[in-house]
Amino acid sequence: MTYKTLSASIIYINKDMINQRIDNFLKKKFKNIPKSMIYRIIRTGKVRINKKRIKPSYKLKIGDNLKIPPIKILIEEKKQFCIKKYEENLLNHILYEDNYLLVINKPSGIAVHAGSGISFGVIEYLRDIRPLEKFLELVHRIDRETSGILILAKKRTALIAMHQQIREKKIIKEYIALVHGIWPHSLKKISKPLLKIHLKNKQKKMFIHNHGKTAETYFQIRKQYSFTTLMSIFPKTGRTHQIRAHTSHEGHPICFDERYGNSNLDKLIKNKINPKRLLLHAFSINFIHPKSGNMLYIKAPLSVSIRNFLKTLV
């Protein structure tokens, strides 16, 4: 069995925390701690507010000084493995952080949140290692297979402001992708509606369909190889699998895309350096900071494996 000790901490209660019962507040903050332990540390006086003992029914007030003792918790072996795996892949991939936003360069193969048979994702990991972070939510999502920029909000006001920019299409994203075939110079825009279809294997897939939702993607050639093309791609809308579905529909699927790609074409370009991943990367993002109002431009460098793979292409 593996144990983890959360260090003692002091929380100053602000207007976003008031009017909550102390027991409910702690249960939300420490989701991995048994409720019985929370009630025990309150009952025994280890949790103090303004240096005084309180009851579980105490409601937080603005300006309260909440002291929480060190807490020892048990981590399941499976979860411990996930935490270690995520720690190696995420802590060294933070691109930007302040009191409002956290931006990471998400590796390929890691889901952004739990669901669809996945019990652990980026958001669950970050909440686990930052239990005192009062607010942490995904601003947007990217596919599990896709690497690159992922933004999280550390305040509700920041989340609301970022979502407003998304709705107003003020956020500019650039993706880098390697697609099969020689992309035509004349094809600079695809504007075709996408409809989500649930397949028999429980997977979802987007298809071009007149009854689908509007989807618009812009393209720019970066470099052409003998049988593939390196592209800069700018999605104007943010539909599920939009880039993957649009490129596949035009006969230029992204290399090593198991859902929308062409395995026969993939076999033709495999070599000694096999990236073993979808060659789609969220490369850069341009947006207005939700607090300062300054324009931010953030880039996420390509992984070493992709850069080395591209060097082998002719």
BELZI-V785516 format. One record per residue. N is the residue number from 1. RES is the residue in three letters. PSI is psi in whole degrees, -180 to 180 (999 if undefined). BURIAL is I if it has 24 or more other C-alpha atoms within 12 Angstrom, else O. D_FIRST is the distance of its C-alpha to the first C-alpha in whole Angstrom. Layout:
# BELZI-V785516
N_RES_PSI_BURIAL_D_FIRST + N_RES_PSI_BURIAL_D_FIRST
This chain:
# BELZI-V785516
1_MET_143_O_0 + 2_THR_133_O_4 + 3_TYR_152_O_7 + 4_LYS_133_O_10 + 5_THR_121_O_13 + 6_LEU_127_O_16 + 7_SER_159_O_20 + 8_ALA_149_O_22 + 9_SER_159_O_25 + 10_ILE_130_O_29 + 11_ILE_129_I_30 + 12_TYR_120_O_34 + 13_ILE_125_I_35 + 14_ASN_-175_O_37 + 15_LYS_-21_O_39 + 16_ASP_-12_O_37 + 17_MET_-13_I_34 + 18_ILE_161_O_37 + 19_ASN_12_O_38 + 20_GLN_142_O_34 + 21_ARG_144_O_32 + 22_ILE_-37_I_30 + 23_ASP_-42_I_27 + 24_ASN_-38_I_28 + 25_PHE_-46_I_28 + 26_LEU_-34_I_24 + 27_LYS_-35_O_23 + 28_LYS_-38_I_25 + 29_LYS_-38_I_23 + 30_PHE_73_I_20 + 31_LYS_-22_O_19 + 32_ASN_0_I_15 + 33_ILE_132_I_16 + 34_PRO_142_O_16 + 35_LYS_-35_O_20 + 36_SER_-37_O_20 + 37_MET_-39_I_18 + 38_ILE_-47_I_21 + 39_TYR_-32_I_24 + 40_ARG_-43_O_22 + 41_ILE_-24_I_22 + 42_ILE_-47_I_26 + 43_ARG_-37_O_27 + 44_THR_1_O_26 + 45_GLY_12_O_28 + 46_LYS_-26_I_25 + 47_VAL_126_I_26 + 48_ARG_145_I_30 + 49_ILE_122_I_33 + 50_ASN_39_O_36 + 51_LYS_15_O_34 + 52_LYS_152_O_35 + 53_ARG_150_O_33 + 54_ILE_167_I_33 + 55_LYS_160_I_32 + 56_PRO_-25_I_30 + 57_SER_-3_O_33 + 58_TYR_134_I_35 + 59_LYS_132_O_36 + 60_LEU_142_I_35 + 61_LYS_151_O_38 + 62_ILE_134_O_39 + 63_GLY_-9_O_39 + 64_ASP_144_I_36 + 65_ASN_105_O_34 + 66_LEU_121_I_31 + 67_LYS_127_I_28 + 68_ILE_130_I_24 + 69_PRO_169_I_22 + 70_PRO_139_O_19 + 71_ILE_127_I_16 + 72_LYS_123_O_12 + 73_ILE_154_O_11 + 74_LEU_132_O_7 + 75_ILE_126_O_7 + 76_GLU_149_O_7 + 77_GLU_-41_O_7 + 78_LYS_-43_O_11 + 79_LYS_-37_I_11 + 80_GLN_-40_O_10 + 81_PHE_-44_O_12 + 82_CYS_-43_I_15 + 83_ILE_-44_I_15 + 84_LYS_-43_O_15 + 85_LYS_-46_O_18 + 86_TYR_-36_I_20 + 87_GLU_-42_I_19 + 88_GLU_-31_O_21 + 89_ASN_-15_I_24 + 90_LEU_-41_I_25 + 91_LEU_-28_I_24 + 92_ASN_9_O_27 + 93_HIS_22_I_29 + 94_ILE_123_I_30 + 95_LEU_-32_I_34 + 96_TYR_141_I_35 + 97_GLU_137_O_34 + 98_ASP_-162_O_35 + 99_ASN_-7_O_35 + 100_TYR_-32_I_36 + 101_LEU_153_I_35 + 102_LEU_123_I_32 + 103_VAL_126_I_33 + 104_ILE_159_I_31 + 105_ASN_90_I_32 + 106_LYS_128_I_30 + 107_PRO_155_I_29 + 108_SER_145_I_30 + 109_GLY_-6_I_28 + 110_ILE_124_I_25 + 111_ALA_153_I_26 + 112_VAL_-23_I_27 + 113_HIS_164_I_26 + 114_ALA_158_O_24 + 115_GLY_160_O_26 + 116_SER_47_O_28 + 117_GLY_0_O_25 + 118_ILE_124_O_23 + 119_SER_-10_O_20 + 120_PHE_134_I_20 + 121_GLY_-175_I_23 + 122_VAL_-48_I_24 + 123_ILE_-40_I_24 + 124_GLU_-39_I_21 + 125_TYR_-48_I_19 + 126_LEU_-36_I_22 + 127_ARG_-32_I_22 + 128_ASP_-42_I_18 + 129_ILE_-10_I_19 + 130_ARG_65_O_22 + 131_PRO_-21_I_21 + 132_LEU_-1_I_24 + 133_GLU_113_O_26 + 134_LYS_-22_I_29 + 135_PHE_131_I_30 + 136_LEU_112_I_29 + 137_GLU_152_I_30 + 138_LEU_131_I_31 + 139_VAL_-36_I_35 + 140_HIS_-178_I_36 + 141_ARG_153_I_34 + 142_ILE_156_I_34 + 143_ASP_152_I_33 + 144_ARG_-39_I_30 + 145_GLU_-18_I_32 + 146_THR_140_I_34 + 147_SER_171_I_33 + 148_GLY_-160_I_35 + 149_ILE_129_I_35 + 150_LEU_128_I_33 + 151_ILE_135_I_34 + 152_LEU_145_I_32 + 153_ALA_139_I_33 + 154_LYS_-1_I_32 + 155_LYS_147_I_35 + 156_ARG_-38_I_36 + 157_THR_-37_O_40 + 158_ALA_-40_I_39 + 159_LEU_-46_I_38 + 160_ILE_-44_O_41 + 161_ALA_-41_I_43 + 162_MET_-39_I_41 + 163_HIS_-34_I_42 + 164_GLN_-40_O_45 + 165_GLN_-37_O_46 + 166_ILE_-46_I_44 + 167_ARG_-37_O_47 + 168_GLU_5_O_50 + 169_LYS_41_O_49 + 170_LYS_-11_O_49 + 171_ILE_128_I_46 + 172_ILE_121_I_46 + 173_LYS_141_I_44 + 174_GLU_129_I_44 + 175_TYR_151_I_43 + 176_ILE_133_I_43 + 177_ALA_148_I_43 + 178_LEU_120_I_45 + 179_VAL_157_I_47 + 180_HIS_146_I_48 + 181_GLY_176_I_52 + 182_ILE_107_I_55 + 183_TRP_128_I_54 + 184_PRO_137_O_58 + 185_HIS_-27_O_59 + 186_SER_-17_O_60 + 187_LEU_92_O_57 + 188_LYS_-8_O_56 + 189_LYS_137_I_55 + 190_ILE_122_I_53 + 191_SER_86_I_54 + 192_LYS_133_I_53 + 193_PRO_146_I_51 + 194_LEU_136_I_48 + 195_LEU_132_I_47 + 196_LYS_127_O_43 + 197_ILE_133_O_43 + 198_HIS_119_O_40 + 199_LEU_170_O_40 + 200_LYS_-28_O_40 + 201_ASN_15_O_37 + 202_LYS_2_O_35 + 203_GLN_155_O_36 + 204_LYS_146_O_38 + 205_LYS_143_I_41 + 206_MET_134_I_44 + 207_PHE_148_I_47 + 208_ILE_123_I_50 + 209_HIS_139_O_52 + 210_ASN_-26_O_55 + 211_HIS_6_O_53 + 212_GLY_-177_O_50 + 213_LYS_147_O_49 + 214_THR_133_I_51 + 215_ALA_130_I_49 + 216_GLU_127_I_51 + 217_THR_139_I_50 + 218_TYR_149_I_52 + 219_PHE_146_I_52 + 220_GLN_130_I_53 + 221_ILE_129_I_53 + 222_ARG_-48_O_51 + 223_LYS_140_I_52 + 224_GLN_132_I_53 + 225_TYR_-173_O_52 + 226_SER_-42_O_54 + 227_PHE_2_O_52 + 228_THR_168_I_50 + 229_THR_132_I_50 + 230_LEU_125_I_48 + 231_MET_148_I_48 + 232_SER_130_I_48 + 233_ILE_133_I_47 + 234_PHE_98_I_47 + 235_PRO_126_I_46 + 236_LYS_-34_I_49 + 237_THR_173_I_47 + 238_GLY_51_I_43 + 239_ARG_154_I_43 + 240_THR_130_I_40 + 241_HIS_26_I_40 + 242_GLN_-51_I_44 + 243_ILE_-43_I_44 + 244_ARG_-42_I_43 + 245_ALA_-41_I_45 + 246_HIS_-46_I_48 + 247_THR_-39_I_48 + 248_SER_-42_I_47 + 249_HIS_-33_I_50 + 250_GLU_3_I_53 + 251_GLY_15_O_52 + 252_HIS_66_I_50 + 253_PRO_155_I_46 + 254_ILE_140_I_43 + 255_CYS_136_I_42 + 256_PHE_33_I_39 + 257_ASP_107_I_39 + 258_GLU_-20_O_38 + 259_ARG_-39_I_39 + 260_TYR_-1_I_42 + 261_GLY_-164_I_43 + 262_ASN_106_I_45 + 263_SER_-31_O_43 + 264_ASN_-40_O_46 + 265_LEU_-36_O_47 + 266_ASP_-40_I_44 + 267_LYS_-28_O_44 + 268_LEU_-26_O_47 + 269_ILE_0_I_46 + 270_LYS_142_O_43 + 271_ASN_-161_O_43 + 272_LYS_-31_O_41 + 273_ILE_94_O_39 + 274_ASN_115_I_37 + 275_PRO_-21_I_36 + 276_LYS_42_O_34 + 277_ARG_161_I_34 + 278_LEU_130_I_36 + 279_LEU_64_I_39 + 280_LEU_128_I_39 + 281_HIS_128_I_38 + 282_ALA_100_I_38 + 283_PHE_-41_I_40 + 284_SER_162_I_42 + 285_ILE_143_I_42 + 286_ASN_120_I_45 + 287_PHE_170_I_45 + 288_ILE_128_I_46 + 289_HIS_131_I_43 + 290_PRO_-18_I_43 + 291_LYS_-54_O_44 + 292_SER_-27_O_46 + 293_GLY_0_O_48 + 294_ASN_150_O_48 + 295_MET_130_O_48 + 296_LEU_138_I_44 + 297_TYR_117_O_44 + 298_ILE_136_I_41 + 299_LYS_144_I_40 + 300_ALA_111_I_37 + 301_PRO_149_I_38 + 302_LEU_149_I_38 + 303_SER_159_I_35 + 304_VAL_-38_O_36 + 305_SER_-40_O_35 + 306_ILE_-44_I_38 + 307_ARG_-42_O_40 + 308_ASN_-37_O_40 + 309_PHE_-43_I_41 + 310_LEU_-31_I_44 + 311_LYS_-23_O_45 + 312_THR_-12_O_46 + 313_LEU_148_I_48 + 314_VAL_999_O_52
